[in-house]
Amino acid sequence: MTIKDEIKAKIISKGWTIKDVAAELEKRYNSSYSPENLSNKLRRGTIKYQEVKDIADIIGYKIEWIKKQ
């Protein structure tokens, strides 16, 4: 599964849409953030790590780094 597919699957599984997430990102960043912009970043693989962390927070996840055993 690609990162794009993984993020989209997590968004959908929590009952959100790309449009809803983009609207929340727009509020957080206090700037224009369209669903098309988000979809394009996911498709191209140019999404920033901070944006991924914010998306996770919006939909109720937390990203943690766990050391391999």
C-alpha positions in Angstrom: 0.0 0.0 0.0 1.4 3.4 -0.9 1.5 6.3 1.6 -1.2 8.0 -0.4 -3.5 5.0 -0.2 -2.7 4.5 3.5 -3.5 8.1 4.4 -6.7 8.1 2.4 -7.8 4.8 3.9 -7.2 6.2 7.5 -9.2 9.3 6.6 -12.1 7.3 5.2 -12.0 4.7 8.0 -12.5 7.5 10.6 -15.5 8.9 8.7 -13.8 11.9 7.2 -13.5 13.0 3.6 -10.6 14.7 1.9 -12.8 17.8 1.7 -13.4 17.8 5.4 -9.7 17.3 6.2 -8.7 20.1 3.8 -11.2 22.4 5.5 -9.6 21.7 8.9 -6.1 22.2 7.5 -7.3 25.5 6.1 -8.4 26.6 9.6 -5.1 25.4 11.2 -2.9 27.1 8.6 -5.1 30.1 8.3 -4.7 30.0 4.5 -6.3 28.5 1.5 -6.1 24.7 1.4 -8.3 23.0 -1.1 -9.2 19.4 -1.4 -7.6 19.4 -4.8 -4.4 20.7 -3.3 -4.4 17.9 -0.7 -5.2 15.2 -3.2 -2.4 16.4 -5.5 0.1 16.4 -2.7 -0.8 12.9 -1.8 -0.8 11.7 -5.5 2.6 13.3 -6.2 4.1 12.3 -2.8 5.0 16.0 -2.0 3.0 16.2 1.3 5.1 17.6 4.2 5.6 15.6 7.3 4.0 18.3 9.4 0.9 18.1 7.2 0.7 14.3 7.7 1.0 14.9 11.5 -1.8 17.4 11.3 -4.0 15.1 9.3 -3.4 12.4 11.8 -4.3 14.7 14.7 -7.5 15.9 12.9 -8.8 12.4 12.3 -7.8 11.2 15.8 -4.4 9.5 15.3 -1.0 10.2 16.7 2.2 9.4 14.9 4.9 7.9 17.1 8.4 6.6 16.3 9.0 3.2 17.9 12.4 1.7 18.1 12.7 -1.8 16.5 13.5 -4.5 18.9 
